[in-house]
Amino acid sequence: MRSRGGVQNSSFGSLSGGLDGGNGTTHDFDLEAASARPGKSAVSDLSKMNPLARCVISMDKKVLAIFIAFFYSVVFVLGLKTSGIASCVLFICAVMLCFSIWLAQWVIRRPEGTDQMIQVSNAIRDGAEGYFTTQYGTIGQMSVVLTFVIYGVYMFRRVTPEQEQAGMTRGVLAFLTSLSFLLGAFCSAIAGYVGMWVSVRANVRVAGAARRSASEALQVALRAGGFSAMIVVGMTVLGVCSLFSAFCVFFGVHNGTVPIDQIPLLLVGYGFGASFVALFAQLGGGIYTKAADVGADLVGKIEQNIPEDDPRNPAVIADLVGDNVGDCAARGADLFESIAAEIISAMILGGTMAKQSNLSNPIGFIMFPLVVHSLDLVVSAVGIMSVKGQASKTMSSYDIMKRGYSVSIFLAAIGFVITCRTLLYTETAPNAWMYFTACGFVGMSCSYCFVFISQYYTDYKYAPVRKIADASATGHGTNIIAGVGVGMEATAMPVIVISIAVTAAYWFGKMSGLEDANGNPTGGLFGTAVACMGMLSTAAYVLTMDIFGPIADNAGGIVEMSDEPESVREITDELDAVGNTTKATTKGYAIGSAALAAFLLFSAYMDEVSAFNGEKFDTVDIAIPEVWIGGLLGSMLVYLFTAWACAAVGNSAQDVVIEVRRQFEEKPGIMTYEEMPDYARCVSIVAASALKEMKKPGLLAVGAPIAVGVTFRFFGALTGQKMLGAKVVASMIMFATVSGILMALFLNTAGGAWDNAKKYVELGAHGGKGSEAHKASITGDTVGDPFKDTAGPSIHVLIKMLATITLVMAPLFLD
C-alpha cells in the first residue's frame, strides 16, 4: 500500500471480476469494456475485434500467406511492365514490411507484466477496438455515398485534350477515379487501425518492462511505434506505386497510347480518399480522447484531488482508450494521407515539368517521390534499431531518440544524393540533379529546424514552458495568458523557416537549367516538390517518435491503476513527459510538411485547370473582388472549423463531467475503494458523443470548397468573367492554407506547452502536486487539450484535403 494524494490506497482487485474492498467482501462488477479475465489475451477474444482484423486472424496462416504472395506477385509483375524503378520500389516495400512484422513479433514476445496490468490493458484494448469498429463503420458509409457522388460528377465532367486523344471516356475515368478514392480510403483506414492495434498491445508490455529497467521500456515503446510507422509509410508507397503501375499497363503507356505524364492525374482520387478518412478519423479520435481527458482531469484532479490515471476515476478507462483511437489510429491515417498527397502532387509536377522541358524519358522525375520514400523506410529502420542505452543526468530519453533521428537523417542525405544523380540526371541539363539535391537538403534542414523549434517551445527544459509554470503560481488566468502568448510567439520562427525553404528550393529548381521551348526555366515548382520530399525523407522515424508518446502515456496509466511501486511510476512518468515532447515535436514537423505539401497540391491544381481549359493558368489576381472574397472565405473556413472542433470537445466533455460527478455523489464508496466506478458508462458516453460531433466540422470541410467553386462558376457565367469559379477556389485554397498553417502552429504549440508546464509543476516546481500552482497548470492543460489533439492536428488534414478535393472536382469549377 502507498499513499496517493493523501488517500491510503488499496488497489482494485479486478476490473472485470470484482474488487477487494479491504473488508473481506467482494463487489462483483461487469465492465463491458474489460471482459477479458486476468491472464487472458484479448487477441483470442475475436468477438470484440474489428471485423476485418477478425477475418484475417481467424484465417488459416498458410491460406493467408498464399493470398498475400499471389497479390504481391501480381503487383510486382505490373511494376516490372511499368519500369525497373517501380519493381525496385515494390521490392523494398516488401522487405521493409517483413521487417515491420519482425518488429511486431519482437514486441509481442515481451512479457505482459502482472495480472492487474493485463486486466487494465484488456479493458483499454476492448474499448479501442469497439470504438474503432463503430467509427470506421460510420466513415465507411460516408465514403460509399461520396464514391457515388464522385462517379456522377465524372460522368458529366470534361476531359483533357490529351485524354480525348487517348480515348479515355468519361465512363472509364469515372470508374477509375471512384475506385482510386475507395482504395485510398481503405488504405488510410488500415493505416489507422495498425497504429491503434500495436499501441493497445504494446502499452502493457512497456508497463511490464518498466518494472525491470527504463532502457527496456524505452526500446519496447519505440519499436512498437516503429512497427506502426513502417506499415503506414510502406502501405502508402505500395498503394500509390501499385495503382500507378496498374494504370500504366491498363492504358498501354509503353505502346504510346497515353503519355505517361497523364497517369499521375488519375491518382488524385486516391489522395482524396486518404484525406477524407484521415479528416474524420482525426476529428472523431481527437474529440474522443480529449473529451475523456478533460472530463477526467476537471473532476478527478481538481475537484477530488486524486492523481492522474487513478482507478477511482470513472473516466480513466475512456481517457486511456482515447490515447489509442486519437493519438495512434488518427495520427497513422494523418501521416498516410500526408505522404500520399505529397507523392501524388510531386508526380504530377514532375510529369508536367518533364513535358514542358521536352524530356524524352520523364519516368525518373515521375517515380522520384516513390524512390525517396522507399529509402525512407530503410534509413528509418536503421535509426530505430540504433536506439539503445538508458537515460542519465547528461542524456534524457528524448536525447537518445534524437540520436536515432540523426542517424536516419544522415543516411537519408546520402541516399538522396545517389537518388538524384540516378533519376534526375538529363543530358539537356547535366547539372540539374545537383540543384535538385540542394533542394532536398533545404527540406531536410527545414525538418531539423522544425524539430528543434518545437522542442524549444514545448520542452520544460527551456524558458517558454517554465514561463507558463511560473505564471501558474499566480493563478489560473495568468497561466492561460502565458500559454496563449507562448503559442502565438511560436508561430514566428516556423513561418520564417518555411518561407526561406520554399524560396530557396524554388530558386534552386529554377537554376537547374531545365527550360521550355521558349527558354523559360521550368524547374522551380519541382524544386519545391523535391524540398518537400527531403523534409519527409525520414517520415517513418518521425511517426515512430509520435506513436511512442501515447504508448508511454498508456503504460503510465496501467502502472498507476495496477498499484506498482513509485520507482516504476517514475520510469513511466519520464517516458510520458518525453512522449509529450515527441508528440509536440512531430506535430510541428507535420504542419511544416503539410505547408509544403499544400503548396505542391495548389500548384498541381493550377496545372490541372490548365490541362482541362487548354490555356495557361498560373496567376491568381486577388485584386478581383470575387477572388478576394474567395480568400476571405478560405480564412473564415479555418476559424469556423477550429471553433466547431473545439466546441465538439467541450460539448462531449460536459457530458463526461456530469457523469463523473454523478458517480462520485451517488457512490461515495468509490473514494474509499469500497465501490467500483462504472467505467463502461463513460466509455459509452464519449464514444456516442464523438461519433455525433465529428460530422459537422468534417462535412463543412468537404462541402465548402465545392459550394464556393460551383457558386462562383455560375456567377462568372452571368457576369461574363471567364474561369471565375476556378480562380475563386484557387484563392480560397491559398488563404486557407496560410491561415491554417498559423492556426495549427498556435494550437499545437500552446497545447503542448501547457501540458508540459503541468508536468514540470508535478515534478516539484512551485509546490508540486496538489498545490494551487498545480491546479492552475491543470486548467491550462485542459484548455490546451482540444488545441493540440483535436483542432490542431485536424487542420493539418484540412488544408491538404481542401487541395485534394479541388483536384478531384476541378472540372466542376470550369465554364
C-alpha positions in Angstrom: 0.0 0.0 0.0 1.1 3.5 -0.7 -0.4 7.0 -0.4 -1.9 8.7 -3.4 -3.0 12.3 -2.9 -3.4 11.8 0.8 -5.7 8.8 0.5 -4.5 5.4 1.7 -4.8 3.2 -1.4 -5.9 -0.4 -1.6 -6.0 -1.2 -5.3 -9.0 -2.6 -7.1 -8.6 -6.3 -7.3 -10.1 -6.8 -10.8 -11.6 -4.5 -13.3 -14.0 -7.2 -14.6 -14.3 -9.7 -11.8 -14.7 -7.6 -8.7 -12.6 -5.9 -6.2 -11.2 -6.3 -2.8 -12.8 -3.6 -0.7 -10.4 -4.1 2.1 -13.1 -5.6 4.4 -13.2 -9.1 3.1 -16.2 -8.5 0.8 -16.2 -8.9 -2.9 -18.1 -6.4 -5.1 -19.0 -8.0 -8.4 -18.8 -5.7 -11.4 -19.2 -6.5 -15.1 -17.3 -4.0 -17.2 -18.3 -4.3 -20.8 -15.0 -2.8 -22.0 -13.0 -5.1 -19.8 -14.5 -8.6 -20.1 -11.2 -10.4 -20.5 -10.0 -12.2 -17.4 -6.5 -11.7 -16.0 -4.0 -13.6 -18.0 -6.3 -14.0 -20.9 -5.1 -12.1 -24.0 -7.8 -10.1 -25.7 -6.3 -11.3 -29.0 -8.1 -14.5 -28.5 -11.4 -12.8 -27.9 -12.3 -12.4 -31.6 -15.8 -11.3 -30.9 -14.6 -7.9 -29.8 -12.2 -7.3 -32.7 -12.6 -5.2 -35.8 -14.4 -7.4 -38.4 -11.6 -7.2 -40.9 -9.0 -8.0 -38.3 -11.1 -10.9 -37.0 -11.4 -12.2 -40.5 -7.6 -12.0 -41.1 -6.7 -13.5 -37.7 -9.1 -16.4 -38.0 -7.9 -17.2 -41.5 -5.5 -20.2 -41.9 -2.0 -18.8 -41.9 -1.0 -20.8 -45.0 -4.0 -19.6 -46.9 -3.3 -16.0 -45.8 0.4 -16.4 -46.9 -0.6 -17.8 -50.3 -3.1 -14.9 -50.8 -0.6 -12.2 -49.9 2.1 -13.9 -52.1 -0.3 -14.0 -55.0 -1.4 -10.4 -54.6 2.2 -9.2 -54.4 3.2 -11.3 -57.4 0.6 -9.6 -59.5 1.6 -6.2 -58.3 5.3 -7.0 -58.9 4.6 -8.1 -62.5 2.7 -4.8 -63.1 5.7 -3.0 -61.7 8.1 -4.8 -64.0 5.9 -4.0 -67.0 5.9 -0.3 -66.0 9.6 0.2 -65.3 12.6 -1.3 -63.4 12.3 1.6 -60.9 8.7 0.6 -60.0 9.8 -3.0 -59.4 12.7 -1.9 -57.2 10.3 0.3 -55.1 7.9 -2.6 -54.7 10.7 -5.0 -53.7 12.0 -2.6 -51.0 8.4 -2.2 -49.7 8.1 -6.0 -49.4 11.4 -6.3 -47.5 10.6 -3.4 -45.1 7.0 -4.7 -44.5 8.6 -8.0 -43.5 10.9 -6.1 -41.1 7.9 -4.4 -39.6 6.4 -7.8 -38.9 9.6 -8.8 -37.2 9.3 -5.7 -35.0 5.8 -6.6 -34.1 6.8 -10.1 -33.2 9.7 -8.8 -31.1 7.3 -6.5 -29.1 4.6 -9.2 -28.7 7.2 -11.6 -27.3 8.0 -9.2 -24.4 6.3 -10.2 -21.0 2.9 -8.5 -20.4 3.5 -7.9 -16.7 1.2 -8.7 -13.8 -2.4 -9.9 -13.9 -3.6 -6.5 -12.9 -1.7 -4.9 -15.8 -3.2 -7.4 -18.2 -6.6 -6.6 -16.8 -6.3 -2.9 -17.4 -4.8 -3.4 -20.8 -7.6 -5.7 -21.9 -10.1 -3.1 -20.9 -8.3 -0.4 -22.9 -8.0 -2.8 -25.9 -11.6 -3.8 -26.0 -12.7 -0.2 -25.7 -10.4 0.9 -28.5 -11.4 -2.0 -30.8 -15.1 -1.3 -30.2 -14.9 2.4 -30.9 -12.7 1.9 -34.0 -15.2 -0.6 -35.5 -18.1 1.8 -34.9 -16.2 5.0 -36.0 -14.8 3.5 -39.2 -18.2 1.9 -40.0 -19.6 5.4 -40.0 -16.8 6.7 -42.1 -17.1 3.8 -44.5 -20.8 4.6 -45.0 -20.0 8.2 -45.8 -17.2 7.1 -48.1 -19.5 4.9 -50.1 -22.0 7.8 -50.6 -19.2 10.1 -51.7 -18.0 7.5 -54.2 -21.3 7.6 -56.0 -21.1 11.4 -55.9 -17.6 11.3 -57.5 -18.8 8.8 -60.1 -21.7 11.1 -61.0 -19.6 14.2 -61.2 -17.1 12.4 -63.5 -19.8 11.2 -65.8 -20.7 14.8 -66.6 -17.3 16.4 -66.4 -14.9 17.5 -69.1 -11.8 15.5 -70.2 -8.5 17.0 -71.1 -7.5 17.2 -74.8 -4.8 14.5 -74.2 -7.4 12.2 -72.6 -9.7 12.7 -75.6 -6.9 11.8 -78.0 -6.0 8.7 -75.9 -9.7 7.5 -76.0 -10.2 7.9 -72.2 -14.0 8.1 -72.0 -15.9 9.7 -69.1 -17.2 6.3 -68.0 -13.7 4.9 -67.7 -12.4 8.0 -65.8 -15.4 8.0 -63.5 -14.9 4.3 -62.7 -11.1 4.6 -62.1 -11.4 7.8 -60.0 -14.1 6.2 -57.9 -12.1 3.1 -57.5 -9.0 5.1 -56.6 -11.0 7.0 -54.0 -12.2 3.8 -52.3 -8.7 2.3 -52.4 -7.2 5.4 -50.8 -10.0 5.5 -48.1 -9.5 1.7 -47.4 -5.7 2.0 -47.1 -6.0 5.1 -44.9 -8.3 3.1 -42.6 -5.9 0.2 -42.5 -3.1 2.6 -41.6 -5.2 4.0 -38.7 -6.1 0.5 -37.5 -2.4 -0.6 -37.5 -1.5 2.4 -35.4 -4.2 1.5 -32.8 -3.6 -2.3 -33.0 0.1 -2.0 -31.9 -0.5 0.6 -29.2 -3.1 -1.4 -27.3 -0.8 -4.4 -27.3 2.4 -2.6 -26.6 1.2 -0.5 -23.6 1.1 -3.4 -21.2 4.5 -4.7 -22.4 6.0 -1.2 -21.8 4.5 -1.2 -18.3 5.9 -4.6 -17.7 9.3 -3.6 -19.0 9.3 -0.5 -16.7 9.3 -3.0 -13.7 12.7 -4.2 -15.0 14.5 -1.2 -16.5 14.0 2.2 -18.1 16.1 1.3 -21.1 13.9 -1.8 -21.9 10.7 0.2 -21.6 12.1 2.9 -23.9 13.1 0.2 -26.5 9.8 -1.6 -26.4 7.7 1.6 -26.8 10.0 2.9 -29.7 9.9 -0.4 -31.6 6.2 -0.7 -31.2 5.9 2.8 -32.7 8.4 1.7 -35.4 6.1 -1.2 -36.5 3.2 1.1 -37.0 5.3 3.7 -38.8 6.8 1.1 -41.2 3.3 -0.2 -42.0 1.9 3.3 -42.6 4.7 4.5 -44.9 5.2 1.1 -46.6 1.5 0.9 -47.4 1.4 4.5 -48.8 4.3 3.8 -51.2 2.9 0.4 -52.1 -0.6 1.7 -52.7 0.5 4.6 -55.0 3.1 2.6 -56.8 0.7 -0.3 -57.4 -2.0 2.0 -58.7 0.4 3.9 -60.9 1.8 0.6 -62.4 -1.7 -0.8 -63.0 -2.8 2.4 -64.8 0.3 2.4 -66.9 -0.3 -1.2 -68.0 -4.1 -0.7 -68.4 -3.7 2.3 -70.7 -0.8 0.9 -72.6 1.7 3.7 -71.8 4.6 1.8 -73.4 2.6 1.5 -76.6 2.3 5.2 -76.8 -1.5 5.2 -76.3 -1.4 7.5 -73.3 1.5 9.8 -72.4 3.0 8.8 -69.0 2.8 12.3 -67.7 -1.1 12.0 -67.8 -1.1 8.9 -65.4 -0.4 10.8 -62.1 -3.5 12.9 -62.7 -5.6 9.7 -62.4 -4.2 9.2 -58.8 -5.9 12.3 -57.3 -8.9 10.1 -56.2 -6.5 8.0 -54.1 -5.2 11.1 -52.3 -8.7 12.4 -51.8 -9.9 9.1 -50.3 -6.9 9.1 -47.9 -7.6 12.7 -46.9 -11.3 12.1 -46.4 -10.8 9.2 -44.0 -7.9 10.9 -42.2 -10.0 14.0 -41.5 -12.9 12.2 -39.9 -10.5 9.8 -38.1 -8.6 12.8 -36.7 -11.8 14.6 -35.7 -13.5 11.6 -34.1 -10.4 10.3 -32.4 -9.4 13.8 -31.2 -12.9 14.5 -29.8 -13.0 11.2 -28.0 -9.6 11.4 -26.4 -9.8 15.0 -25.3 -13.4 14.8 -24.0 -12.5 11.9 -21.8 -9.2 13.6 -20.7 -10.8 16.9 -19.9 -13.7 15.3 -18.0 -11.3 13.0 -16.0 -9.0 15.9 -15.1 -11.5 18.5 -14.2 -13.4 16.3 -11.7 -10.7 13.9 -10.7 -7.6 16.1 -10.3 -9.2 19.4 -9.4 -12.4 18.6 -7.5 -11.5 15.2 -5.9 -7.7 15.8 -5.7 -6.8 12.3 -6.9 -3.8 11.6 -9.2 -3.9 11.2 -13.0 -5.0 7.7 -14.1 -6.3 6.9 -10.6 -8.5 3.8 -10.8 -11.2 5.6 -8.7 -11.8 8.0 -11.6 -14.8 6.7 -13.6 -13.4 8.3 -16.8 -9.9 6.8 -16.6 -10.5 3.9 -18.9 -12.2 6.2 -21.5 -9.1 8.5 -21.2 -6.7 5.7 -21.8 -8.8 4.3 -24.7 -8.7 7.8 -26.2 -5.0 7.9 -26.3 -5.1 5.0 -28.8 -8.0 6.0 -31.0 -6.9 9.6 -31.1 -3.1 9.8 -30.9 -2.3 6.5 -32.6 -5.1 5.5 -35.1 -5.8 9.1 -36.2 -2.1 10.0 -36.5 -1.4 6.9 -38.6 -4.2 7.9 -41.0 -3.0 11.6 -40.9 0.6 10.8 -41.9 -0.6 8.2 -44.5 -2.6 10.9 -46.3 0.2 13.5 -45.9 2.7 11.2 -47.7 0.2 10.1 -50.3 -0.8 13.7 -51.1 2.9 14.8 -51.3 3.8 11.8 -53.6 0.9 12.3 -56.0 1.4 16.1 -56.3 5.1 15.7 -56.8 4.5 13.1 -59.5 2.1 15.5 -61.3 4.6 18.3 -61.1 7.4 16.1 -62.2 5.4 14.9 -65.3 4.3 18.5 -66.1 7.9 19.8 -65.9 9.3 16.9 -68.0 6.7 17.7 -70.7 7.4 21.4 -70.6 11.1 20.7 -70.9 10.7 18.2 -73.8 12.5 15.4 -71.9 12.4 12.2 -73.9 12.1 9.9 -70.8 10.3 11.5 -67.9 9.9 8.3 -65.8 12.7 9.3 -63.4 11.1 12.6 -62.5 7.7 10.9 -62.0 9.0 8.0 -60.0 11.4 10.1 -57.9 9.0 10.6 -54.9 8.3 6.9 -54.6 12.0 6.0 -54.6 12.7 8.7 -51.9 10.0 7.2 -49.6 11.1 3.6 -50.2 14.6 4.8 -49.0 12.8 6.5 -46.1 11.8 3.0 -44.9 15.3 1.8 -45.0 17.0 4.7 -43.2 14.3 4.9 -40.6 14.6 1.2 -39.9 18.4 1.7 -39.2 17.6 4.7 -37.0 15.1 2.6 -34.9 17.5 -0.2 -34.5 20.3 2.2 -33.4 18.3 3.4 -30.4 19.9 1.8 -27.3 21.0 2.9 -23.9 19.5 4.4 -20.8 18.7 7.9 -19.8 21.1 9.6 -17.4 21.7 13.1 -16.0 23.5 14.1 -19.1 21.3 12.4 -21.7 17.5 12.1 -21.5 15.3 9.5 -23.2 14.4 12.2 -25.8 18.1 12.8 -26.5 18.5 9.0 -27.1 15.7 9.1 -29.6 17.0 12.2 -31.3 20.3 10.4 -31.7 18.4 7.7 -33.7 16.8 10.6 -35.7 20.2 12.0 -36.5 21.3 8.6 -37.8 18.3 8.4 -40.1 18.6 11.9 -41.5 22.4 11.4 -42.1 21.7 8.2 -44.1 18.7 9.9 -45.9 21.1 12.7 -47.1 23.5 10.1 -48.6 20.6 8.2 -50.2 19.2 11.5 -51.6 22.4 12.4 -53.4 22.5 8.9 -55.0 18.8 9.0 -56.0 19.1 12.5 -57.5 22.1 11.5 -59.6 20.5 8.3 -60.7 16.9 9.5 -61.6 17.2 13.3 -62.2 20.2 13.4 -64.5 19.4 14.5 -68.0 21.7 15.4 -70.9 19.9 18.6 -71.7 20.7 19.9 -68.2 23.6 17.8 -66.8 23.9 19.8 -63.6 20.2 19.7 -62.8 20.5 16.8 -60.4 22.9 18.8 -58.2 20.5 21.7 -57.9 17.7 19.3 -57.0 19.9 17.6 -54.4 20.3 21.1 -52.9 16.5 21.4 -52.8 16.4 18.1 -50.9 18.9 19.4 -48.4 16.8 22.5 -47.9 13.9 20.3 -47.0 16.0 18.2 -44.6 17.3 21.3 -42.9 13.8 22.6 -42.6 12.8 19.4 -41.0 15.6 19.6 -38.4 14.7 23.2 -37.7 11.1 22.3 -37.1 12.1 19.5 -34.7 14.3 21.9 -32.7 11.8 24.8 -32.7 9.0 22.6 -31.5 11.2 21.1 -28.7 12.2 24.6 -27.6 8.7 25.8 -27.2 7.2 22.6 -25.6 10.0 21.0 -23.5 10.2 22.1 -19.9 14.0 22.3 -20.1 13.6 25.6 -21.9 12.3 29.0 -20.9 8.9 29.2 -22.7 7.4 26.2 -20.7 8.9 27.3 -17.5 7.4 30.8 -18.0 4.0 29.2 -18.1 4.8 27.2 -15.0 5.9 30.4 -13.2 2.6 32.0 -14.3 0.7 29.2 -12.7 2.0 30.3 -9.3 -0.1 33.4 -9.5 -3.3 31.8 -10.7 -5.4 30.2 -13.4 -5.8 33.3 -15.5 -2.1 34.2 -15.7 -1.4 30.6 -16.7 -3.8 30.9 -19.7 -2.4 34.3 -20.7 1.2 33.0 -20.6 0.2 29.9 -22.7 -1.6 31.9 -25.3 1.5 34.2 -25.5 3.9 31.3 -26.0 1.6 29.7 -28.7 1.4 32.9 -30.7 5.1 33.6 -30.4 5.9 30.1 -31.6 4.3 30.8 -35.0 7.1 33.2 -35.9 10.2 31.0 -36.4 8.4 28.1 -38.2 6.9 30.6 -40.7 10.4 32.2 -41.3 11.8 28.7 -41.8 9.1 27.7 -44.3 9.5 31.0 -46.2 13.2 30.5 -46.5 12.8 26.9 -47.5 10.2 27.5 -50.2 12.1 30.4 -51.7 15.5 28.6 -51.7 14.0 25.4 -53.1 12.1 27.3 -55.8 15.2 29.2 -57.0 17.5 26.2 -56.8 15.0 24.4 -59.1 14.8 27.4 -61.4 18.6 27.4 -61.7 18.7 23.7 -62.6 19.0 24.5 -66.4 15.7 22.9 -67.4 13.9 25.1 -69.9 10.9 25.0 -72.2 10.9 25.7 -75.9 10.9 29.5 -75.3 13.9 29.3 -72.9 11.8 29.9 -69.8 13.0 28.0 -66.7 10.7 25.1 -65.7 12.2 23.5 -62.6 11.1 26.0 -59.9 7.9 24.2 -58.7 9.5 20.8 -59.0 12.3 22.1 -56.8 9.8 22.8 -54.0 8.5 19.3 -54.5 12.0 17.9 -54.0 12.3 20.0 -50.9 9.1 18.6 -49.5 10.4 15.1 -50.2 13.6 15.9 -48.4 11.6 17.1 -45.4 9.6 13.8 -45.4 12.6 11.6 -46.2 12.6 10.4 -42.5 8.8 10.4 -42.1 8.8 6.8 -40.8 11.1 7.7 -37.9 9.2 10.8 -37.0 6.0 8.8 -36.9 7.8 6.3 -34.7 8.5 9.0 -32.2 4.9 10.3 -32.4 3.3 6.9 -31.6 5.8 6.4 -28.8 4.0 9.2 -26.9 0.5 7.6 -26.5 2.1 4.2 -25.8 4.2 5.6 -23.0 1.1 7.5 -21.7 -1.0 4.3 -21.7 1.8 2.5 -19.9 1.9 5.1 -17.2 -1.9 4.7 -16.7 -1.6 1.0 -16.5 1.1 1.3 -13.9 -0.9 3.7 -11.9 -4.1 1.6 -11.9 -2.1 -1.5 -11.1 -0.6 0.0 -7.9 3.0 -0.5 -8.9 5.8 0.9 -6.7 6.8 4.6 -7.1 10.1 3.6 -8.8 8.1 2.1 -11.7 5.8 5.1 -12.0 8.9 7.4 -12.1 10.1 5.5 -15.2 6.8 5.7 -17.0 6.4 9.4 -15.9 9.7 10.2 -17.5 8.7 8.4 -20.7 5.3 10.1 -20.6 6.9 13.5 -20.4 9.3 12.6 -23.3 6.2 11.4 -25.2 4.5 14.8 -24.7 7.6 16.4 -26.3 7.8 13.9 -29.2 4.1 14.4 -29.9 4.5 18.2 -29.9 7.7 17.9 -32.0 6.1 15.7 -34.6 3.1 18.0 -34.8 5.4 20.8 -35.7 7.0 18.6 -38.3 3.6 17.6 -39.6 2.4 21.1 -40.1 5.7 22.1 -41.8 5.3 19.2 -44.2 1.6 19.9 -44.6 2.5 23.5 -45.6 4.9 22.4 -48.3 2.6 19.6 -49.5 -0.3 22.1 -49.7 1.8 24.4 -51.8 2.5 21.4 -54.2 -1.1 20.5 -54.3 -2.0 24.1 -55.1 0.4 24.1 -57.9 -0.9 20.7 -59.1 -4.5 22.2 -59.1 -3.4 25.1 -61.3 -1.7 22.6 -63.7 -4.8 20.5 -63.8 -7.0 23.5 -64.6 -4.6 24.5 -67.4 -4.8 21.0 -68.8 -8.6 21.0 -68.8 -9.0 24.5 -70.0 -6.3 24.4 -72.7 -4.7 27.6 -71.6 -2.1 28.6 -69.0 -3.4 29.2 -65.5 -0.5 30.3 -63.3 -1.8 33.6 -61.7 -4.4 34.4 -59.1 -5.3 38.1 -59.1 -6.7 38.9 -55.6 -7.5 42.5 -56.8 -10.6 41.0 -58.4 -13.3 41.4 -55.8 -14.8 37.9 -56.2 -11.3 36.3 -56.0 -10.5 38.3 -52.8 -13.8 37.1 -51.3 -12.8 33.5 -52.1 -9.6 34.1 -50.0 -11.7 35.7 -47.2 -14.0 32.6 -47.2 -10.9 30.3 -47.1 -9.6 32.1 -44.0 -13.0 32.0 -42.4 -13.3 28.3 -43.1 -10.2 27.6 -40.9 -11.6 29.6 -38.0 -15.1 28.1 -38.2 -13.7 24.6 -38.5 -11.5 25.2 -35.4 -14.4 26.6 -33.5 -16.6 23.6 -34.2 -13.8 21.2 -33.4 -13.1 22.8 -30.0 -16.8 23.1 -29.3 -17.3 19.4 -30.1 -14.7 18.6 -27.4 -16.4 21.0 -24.9 -19.8 19.5 -25.5 -18.6 16.0 -25.1 -16.5 16.9 -22.0 -19.5 18.4 -20.3 -21.4 15.1 -20.6 -18.4 13.3 -19.1 -18.0 15.8 -16.2 -21.7 15.5 -15.3 -21.4 11.7 -15.4 -18.2 11.5 -13.3 -19.7 13.9 -10.7 -22.9 11.8 -10.6 -20.9 8.7 -9.8 -18.9 10.3 -7.1 -22.0 11.7 -5.5 -24.1 8.5 -5.8 -21.3 6.2 -4.9 -19.2 7.7 -2.1 -17.6 4.3 -1.6 -15.6 4.9 -4.8 -13.2 7.2 -2.9 -12.5 4.6 -0.2 -12.2 1.7 -2.8 -15.4 0.1 -1.5 -17.4 0.6 -4.7 -16.3 0.2 -8.3 -16.8 3.1 -10.8 -18.9 2.5 -13.8 -16.1 2.8 -16.4 -18.3 1.4 -19.2 -20.8 4.2 -18.9 -18.1 6.9 -19.5 -16.7 4.9 -22.5 -20.2 4.7 -24.0 -21.0 8.5 -23.4 -17.7 9.6 -25.0 -18.0 7.2 -28.0 -21.5 8.3 -28.8 -20.7 11.9 -28.5 -17.5 11.8 -30.6 -19.3 10.0 -33.4 -22.0 12.6 -33.4 -19.8 15.7 -33.0 -17.2 14.8 -35.7 -19.7 15.1 -38.6 -20.4 18.8 -38.6 -16.8 20.1 -39.0 -16.0 17.3 -41.3 -18.9 17.9 -43.7 -18.0 21.7 -43.6 -14.5 20.9 -44.9 -15.8 18.6 -47.6 -18.7 20.8 -48.8 -17.3 24.3 -48.5 -14.9 24.3 -51.5 -17.4 22.6 -53.8 -20.1 25.0 -52.9 -17.9 28.1 -53.4 -16.5 26.8 -56.7 -19.8 26.0 -58.2 -21.5 29.2 -57.0 -18.8 31.5 -58.5 -18.7 29.4 -61.7 -22.3 30.3 -62.4 -21.8 33.9 -61.1 -18.9 34.2 -63.6 -21.1 32.9 -66.4 -23.8 35.5 -65.5 -21.2 38.4 -65.3 -19.1 37.3 -68.3 -15.9 36.5 -66.1 -14.1 33.6 -67.6 -12.8 30.9 -65.2 -14.1 32.7 -62.2 -15.0 29.6 -60.3 -11.5 28.1 -60.7 -9.9 31.4 -59.7 -12.0 31.9 -56.6 -11.3 28.3 -55.5 -7.6 28.9 -56.0 -7.8 32.0 -53.8 -9.7 30.0 -51.2 -7.1 27.3 -51.0 -4.3 29.8 -50.8 -5.7 31.8 -48.0 -7.0 28.7 -46.1 -3.5 27.2 -46.3 -1.8 30.4 -44.9 -4.4 30.8 -42.1 -4.4 27.0 -41.4 -0.6 26.9 -41.0 -0.6 29.8 -38.5 -3.6 28.4 -36.6 -2.2 24.9 -36.4 1.2 26.2 -35.2 -0.5 28.2 -32.5 -2.9 25.4 -31.3 -0.2 22.6 -31.4 2.5 24.6 -29.6 0.2 26.3 -26.9 -1.4 22.9 -26.1 2.0 21.1 -25.8 3.5 23.9 -23.7 0.5 23.9 -21.3 0.8 20.1 -21.0 4.5 20.1 -20.2 4.2 23.1 -17.8 1.8 20.9 -15.8 4.4 18.0 -15.9 7.1 20.4 -14.8 5.0 21.5 -11.8 4.2 17.9 -11.0 8.0 17.2 -10.8 8.0 19.6 -7.7 8.2 23.1 -9.1 6.1 25.7 -7.3 4.8 23.3 -4.7 4.4 20.2 -6.8 1.3 18.0 -7.0 -1.8 19.3 -5.1 -0.6 22.9 -4.9 -2.5 25.9 -6.2 0.1 26.2 -9.0 -0.6 22.6 -9.9 -4.4 23.3 -10.1 -3.8 26.3 -12.3 -1.5 24.3 -14.6 -4.2 21.6 -14.9 -6.6 24.3 -16.1 -4.1 25.4 -18.7 -3.6 21.7 -19.8 -7.4 21.3 -20.0 -7.7 24.3 -22.3 -4.8 23.1 -24.4 -6.1 19.5 -24.8 -8.6 20.3 -27.7 -6.0 22.6 -29.2 -3.2 20.1 -29.6 -5.0 16.9 -30.0 -8.2 17.7 -31.8 -8.3 21.0 -33.7 -4.6 21.5 -34.4 -3.9 18.0 -36.0 -7.2 18.2 -37.9 -6.1 21.4 -39.5 -3.1 19.5 -40.9 -5.5 17.3 -42.8 -7.9 20.1 -43.6 -5.5 22.2 -45.6 -4.4 19.2 -47.7 -7.9 17.9 -48.1 -9.1 21.2 -49.5 -6.4 20.9 -52.2 -7.1 17.2 -53.0 -10.9 17.7 -53.2 -10.4 20.6 -55.6 -8.1 18.4 -57.7 -10.8 15.8 -58.0 -13.6 18.3 -58.5 -11.7 20.8 -60.7 -13.9 20.3 -63.8 -17.0 21.4 -61.8 -15.5 24.9 -61.4 -14.7 25.4 -65.2 -17.0 27.1 -67.6 
